[in-house]
Amino acid sequence: HVQLVESGGGLVQPGGSLRLSCAALTSICGFYITGWYRQTPGRQRELVAVRSISGLINYVDSVKGRFTITTDSAKNTVYLQMNSLKPEDTAVYYCNARRRTTDPGYWGQGTQVTVSS
C-alpha cells in the first residue's frame, strides 16, 4: 500500500501560481507512474499531467506551457507547479501513483485549488 498526502492548494487570483506537493511514505520516484488529476462537481476526474517510470511526461492540452510536473526522489515527493492560473483550473487536485498503466493505483485525499478574483 502506498499512502499519498497532498498539500499546497488554496485560493489564488487569475494569473497567479501555486505549487502542489504529493508526499509518499515509500519510494515512488523511479518505481511508479505518477500523475496529477483534477475533478470538478458533476464531471469525471481528468488527467492533468503524468510522468512515466522512465521520466516521460505528458500534459493535457489545456495546461501545456503553464503546468510542470516534477519529482524529488530524495523526498519521495511529486510536485505540480501551476503558473498563469485560470478560473477554469479550479478543481480538486489528486495525485496518483501506479505500477502499470492498467492499475488503478493509489490516490491522495485531494487538495482544493480555487482561481478567482
Beta strands, then each sheet from edge to edge (+ up, - down):
strand 1: 4-7
strand 2: 10-12
strand 3: 18-24
strand 4: 33-39
strand 5: 46-51
strand 6: 57-59
strand 7: 67-72
strand 8: 77-82
strand 9: 91-98
strand 10: 106-107
strand 11: 111-115
sheet 1: 1+ 3- 8+ 7-
sheet 2: 2+ 11+ 9- 4+ 5- 6+
sheet 3: 2+ 11+ 9- 10+
end
